[in-house]
Amino acid sequence: MTGVKYVMVIPDGAADEPLASLGGKTPLQVARIPEMDRIASEGVVGLSRNVPDRFLPASDVATLSLLGYDPERFYTGRAPLEAAAMGVALGPHDWAIRCNLMTIDSGRLTDFTAGHISNPEGKALIESIAAELGSETIEFHPGVSYRNLMVYRGANGAPFGSETTTTPPHDHPDQPAADHLPRGPGSELLRELMKKAEPILRDHPVNAARVAAGRRPASAIWLWGQGLAPSMTPFFQIHGKKAAMISAVDLVRGVAALAGWARVDVPGATGYLDTDYAAKGQYAARAIADHDLVCVHVEAPDEASHEGRAEAKIEAIERIDQAIVGPVRRALENYDNWRIVITPDHSTLLRTRAHDRAPVAWAACGSGIRPSGLTYDEIAPRNGQGPFLNAGWRLMGQFLDLDWDGRA
């Protein structure tokens, strides 16, 4: 077939460090990934720094980079990206704030997912919080599982500013909650809302049922990731490519929506380890026909790392390789010109159960890219055997340029 087709696969948080428990190897080195290794061998393996030093190493900034947007120009905060995915419109003075349902036990950040609370349970809890704490200026919107949204309508002035500081709870597992509460302008309001939510959640039938069933309750809300609505130049205007995103995570879908990408919803995609990998691969392979670029994002390796489960992380990487990378490559090979790139957004370390800002390894092959003969892991490019992009957002432009042969 004629035309040029591109696929990007994002195994979220797959990058890691060598672990003694894995014989001094990383999960990518241990995992059986013949499809990714084939891409590396037939193409190029490199490194990219997707998170500039002044930002926290998180998926919001890193996803902007992977889609080709300089975070220094376009990043305003995590929650506005999620608002875009949820269809929650923000005015020029409105602030979006991420609202986690989570478990705080004995004053510690025990579980930022509240036991991966279900969508119906999460919705019921957020609706109760909205009924009690909502107002003309404060809104609560249910999202997916523990990932929800608060909006402060600031037409008459908002208390927040650039010096308002909040903390991602997943970066501080089991640490004292009091050490990571909001600080700076407007933080009093956020802390007050978090405090007022506690009795609402404690007495809620959803949590009573969860405790009775031996599951963790959503004992708290955690407010963080605040920001104003960003203004992003449409991807098609920059690159002339029609793109589509496959992801179960609102944050990623939000970045894509703001860039003007189409959204492909996949039944059974959960944003967790139980996601339907095969369905994602099938939908991505079909989407190639109608789009120039298809991106498949899989959250599972990141979730495994946050839980400190090495075997689950390795299994997730292997399933991405088998059920997604293999099928989409075979679909691409029906076209005269095609390229595929595998790239995590950031590292998520099993040792710390948190994100890390180390550069990540990517592998790309296809039309015009010269073979390296390498395997896909973090080690070879760190030994200088591949290009290094200090500004990771430039990778997309190079990947789409058929004159690029994969070298620095």
Secondary structure, DSSP 8 states (H G I E B T S, - for coil): --SEEEEEEEETTBB---BGGGTSB-HHHHS--HHHHHHHHHSEEEEE--S-TTS-S-HHHHHHHHTT--HHHH---HHHHHHHHHT----TT-EEEEEEEEEEETTEEEETTTTT--HHHHHHHHHHHHHHH--SSEEEEEEETTEEEEEE--TT--S--TT-B---GGGSTTSBGGGG--BSTTHHHHHHHHHHHHHHHHT-HHHHHHHHTT-----EEEEEEEE-------HHHHH---EEEE-S-HHHHHHHHHTT-EE---TT--SSTT--HHHHHHHHHHHGGG-SEEEEEE-HHHHHHHTT-HHHHHHHHHHHIIIIIHHHHHHHTTSSEEEEEE--SSEEETTTTEEE-S-EEEEEEETT-------SSSHHHHTT-S-EESSGGGHHHHHH-TT--S--
